[in-house]
Amino acid sequence: MSSVAPLPTLTPDTEEVTQTGEPTAAHIVKTDPGENAAAKVLEARIYGTPLEALCGYVWVPSRDPKQLPICEECKSIYEMYRAFNDGLNERPEE
């Protein structure tokens, strides 16, 4: 009689880091199509739920981001997205 060993349980190796102390940069929040970023941040601030930035950083918003410099990685990703999608909704010239 042969025995079959059970498969090991795999857990993803992810680390959620939430910001503590004084923030050093304002991040650009990830949004789904049709979502309003400002409304998403306000809701997260009220309920204390974490958000994910374009750069992958996870934090719970608690301060006014206008007083901080924008995260360079978020800014770079956003600019690349805008450049890639620029003109996608335009009709080709005939």
Backbone as CSV, one residue per row, in Angstrom:
resi,resn,N_x,N_y,N_z,CA_x,CA_y,CA_z,C_x,C_y,C_z
1,MET,0.840,-1.153,0.000,0.000,0.000,0.000,0.901,1.237,0.000
2,SER,0.590,2.182,-0.881,1.407,3.391,-0.930,0.696,4.522,-0.197
3,SER,1.470,5.360,0.425,0.872,6.490,1.129,1.236,7.774,0.402
4,VAL,0.339,8.702,0.454,0.554,9.983,-0.197,0.703,11.042,0.884
5,ALA,1.775,11.769,0.820,2.008,12.829,1.800,1.120,14.032,1.468
6,PRO,0.565,14.669,2.478,-0.261,15.851,2.198,0.597,16.990,1.657
7,LEU,-0.015,17.800,0.810,0.693,18.947,0.255,0.912,19.994,1.341
8,PRO,2.048,20.640,1.331,2.287,21.678,2.331,1.394,22.892,2.054
9,THR,1.043,23.576,3.095,0.264,24.796,2.953,1.216,25.930,2.639
10,LEU,0.930,26.623,1.559,1.788,27.727,1.149,1.154,29.040,1.582
11,THR,1.934,29.856,2.208,1.457,31.187,2.578,2.298,32.199,1.819
12,PRO,1.649,33.174,1.216,2.431,34.157,0.459,3.352,34.947,1.377
13,ASP,4.524,35.227,0.862,5.509,35.984,1.631,5.309,37.470,1.341
14,THR,4.303,38.030,2.000,4.029,39.451,1.814,4.189,40.151,3.147
15,GLU,4.573,41.377,3.059,4.758,42.160,4.266,3.990,43.459,4.114
16,GLU,3.057,43.707,5.011,2.315,44.961,4.981,2.967,45.901,5.971
17,VAL,3.473,46.985,5.456,4.145,47.958,6.295,3.257,49.189,6.378
18,THR,2.872,49.533,7.578,2.090,50.748,7.743,2.999,51.830,8.301
19,GLN,2.736,53.045,7.873,3.583,54.167,8.250,3.362,54.522,9.711
20,THR,4.436,54.691,10.425,4.366,55.150,11.806,5.260,56.366,11.941
21,GLY,4.987,57.185,12.910,5.798,58.381,13.099,5.440,59.436,12.073
22,GLU,6.333,60.373,11.886,6.099,61.465,10.946,6.250,60.964,9.512
23,PRO,5.276,61.252,8.638,5.393,60.838,7.235,6.492,61.636,6.543
24,THR,7.119,61.033,5.564,8.193,61.693,4.844,7.789,62.090,3.428
25,ALA,6.705,61.508,2.907,6.258,61.815,1.549,4.764,61.570,1.429
26,ALA,4.147,62.267,0.479,2.740,62.049,0.155,2.695,61.052,-1.001
27,HIS,1.919,60.007,-0.843,1.825,58.965,-1.856,0.585,59.161,-2.716
28,ILE,0.619,58.607,-3.923,-0.527,58.621,-4.823,-1.235,57.288,-4.660
29,VAL,-2.507,57.344,-4.281,-3.270,56.148,-3.962,-3.716,55.424,-5.232
30,LYS,-3.713,54.094,-5.163,-4.229,53.280,-6.259,-5.751,53.377,-6.257
31,THR,-6.338,53.515,-7.436,-7.795,53.535,-7.547,-8.234,52.609,-8.661
32,ASP,-9.444,52.114,-8.536,-10.048,51.317,-9.589,-10.774,52.271,-10.541
33,PRO,-11.071,51.817,-11.758,-11.803,52.680,-12.690,-13.109,53.186,-12.057
34,GLY,-13.331,54.481,-12.181,-14.539,55.087,-11.634,-14.441,55.503,-10.181
35,GLU,-13.349,55.133,-9.500,-13.160,55.517,-8.101,-12.567,56.916,-8.015
36,ASN,-12.966,57.649,-7.000,-12.436,58.974,-6.748,-11.366,58.852,-5.666
37,ALA,-10.145,59.252,-5.988,-9.027,59.102,-5.058,-9.248,59.893,-3.776
38,ALA,-9.736,61.125,-3.896,-9.952,61.960,-2.705,-10.989,61.330,-1.781
39,ALA,-12.052,60.785,-2.354,-13.091,60.135,-1.548,-12.544,58.872,-0.888
40,LYS,-11.705,58.142,-1.605,-11.110,56.915,-1.057,-10.203,57.245,0.129
41,VAL,-9.417,58.314,0.009,-8.518,58.723,1.096,-9.331,59.197,2.298
42,LEU,-10.369,59.984,2.045,-11.208,60.475,3.141,-11.856,59.320,3.897
43,GLU,-12.392,58.347,3.171,-13.010,57.184,3.811,-11.986,56.411,4.640
44,ALA,-10.787,56.219,4.096,-9.731,55.496,4.827,-9.322,56.263,6.076
45,ARG,-9.317,57.573,5.983,-8.964,58.407,7.135,-10.019,58.305,8.228
46,ILE,-11.288,58.279,7.841,-12.388,58.183,8.804,-12.414,56.816,9.485
47,TYR,-12.295,55.759,8.675,-12.418,54.402,9.216,-11.092,53.779,9.645
48,GLY,-9.981,54.434,9.337,-8.678,53.900,9.738,-8.250,52.683,8.941
49,THR,-8.707,52.591,7.696,-8.340,51.450,6.862,-7.106,51.779,6.027
50,PRO,-6.238,50.806,5.820,-5.016,51.052,5.053,-5.299,51.225,3.557
51,LEU,-4.463,52.004,2.919,-4.504,52.208,1.476,-3.193,51.743,0.875
52,GLU,-3.214,51.455,-0.419,-1.987,51.088,-1.111,-1.660,52.162,-2.137
53,ALA,-0.421,52.605,-2.116,0.052,53.622,-3.059,0.499,52.955,-4.355
54,LEU,0.677,53.755,-5.386,1.165,53.235,-6.660,2.499,52.521,-6.497
55,CYS,3.319,52.998,-5.569,4.644,52.406,-5.344,4.586,51.121,-4.516
56,GLY,3.385,50.766,-4.031,3.237,49.555,-3.234,3.236,49.805,-1.735
57,TYR,3.490,51.019,-1.328,3.526,51.369,0.086,2.113,51.315,0.669
58,VAL,1.956,50.732,1.841,0.654,50.621,2.500,0.683,51.481,3.755
59,TRP,-0.361,52.318,3.924,-0.417,53.213,5.077,-1.856,53.580,5.382
60,VAL,-2.052,54.093,6.583,-3.353,54.615,6.994,-3.212,56.135,6.996
61,PRO,-3.950,56.832,6.125,-3.801,58.290,6.067,-4.268,58.958,7.349
62,SER,-3.484,59.948,7.804,-3.852,60.648,9.033,-3.451,62.120,9.010
63,ARG,-2.713,62.552,7.989,-2.245,63.938,7.920,-2.557,64.544,6.559
64,ASP,-2.451,65.864,6.469,-2.670,66.568,5.220,-1.478,66.318,4.286
65,PRO,-1.700,65.637,3.163,-0.582,65.311,2.273,-0.028,66.521,1.527
66,LYS,-0.756,67.630,1.500,-0.297,68.816,0.771,0.928,69.449,1.417
67,GLN,1.226,69.070,2.652,2.367,69.640,3.349,3.643,68.817,3.152
68,LEU,3.565,67.757,2.338,4.702,66.870,2.132,5.080,66.807,0.659
69,PRO,6.326,66.485,0.363,6.706,66.276,-1.040,6.086,64.968,-1.549
70,ILE,5.819,64.908,-2.852,5.232,63.697,-3.434,6.302,62.614,-3.532
71,CYS,5.915,61.394,-3.224,6.800,60.229,-3.343,7.301,60.150,-4.786
72,GLU,8.607,60.131,-4.961,9.194,60.121,-6.305,8.813,58.863,-7.084
73,GLU,8.736,57.726,-6.409,8.379,56.482,-7.100,6.924,56.527,-7.572
74,CYS,6.006,57.010,-6.714,4.599,57.158,-7.104,4.487,58.113,-8.295
75,LYS,5.205,59.235,-8.219,5.160,60.246,-9.273,5.644,59.665,-10.601
76,SER,6.728,58.903,-10.571,7.284,58.292,-11.768,6.288,57.300,-12.386
77,ILE,5.669,56.474,-11.553,4.694,55.489,-12.031,3.489,56.202,-12.643
78,TYR,3.008,57.245,-11.970,1.865,58.006,-12.466,2.178,58.661,-13.815
79,GLU,3.340,59.273,-13.933,3.729,59.926,-15.183,3.872,58.914,-16.317
80,MET,4.413,57.734,-16.011,4.536,56.691,-17.022,3.143,56.233,-17.480
81,TYR,2.233,56.068,-16.535,0.863,55.670,-16.863,0.210,56.719,-17.761
82,ARG,0.349,58.001,-17.387,-0.251,59.080,-18.177,0.338,59.110,-19.590
83,ALA,1.643,58.957,-19.716,2.290,58.973,-21.032,1.821,57.793,-21.877
84,PHE,1.687,56.639,-21.263,1.269,55.436,-21.989,-0.172,55.561,-22.457
85,ASN,-1.047,56.126,-21.637,-2.471,56.209,-21.950,-2.875,57.484,-22.675
86,ASP,-1.943,58.394,-22.884,-2.252,59.644,-23.562,-2.709,59.359,-24.994
87,GLY,-3.910,59.818,-25.310,-4.411,59.670,-26.668,-5.138,58.375,-26.958
88,LEU,-5.299,57.499,-25.998,-5.973,56.224,-26.268,-7.448,56.413,-26.614
89,ASN,-8.073,57.480,-26.130,-9.495,57.701,-26.401,-9.728,58.588,-27.620
90,GLU,-8.655,59.013,-28.274,-8.812,59.846,-29.446,-9.027,58.975,-30.675
91,ARG,-9.755,59.546,-31.649,-9.976,58.838,-32.902,-8.814,59.135,-33.839
92,PRO,-8.389,58.152,-34.607,-7.296,58.415,-35.548,-7.734,59.407,-36.619
93,GLU,-6.776,60.200,-37.084,-7.081,61.176,-38.138,-7.282,60.445,-39.435
94,GLU,-8.223,60.958,-40.226,-8.505,60.315,-41.519,-7.942,61.096,-42.641
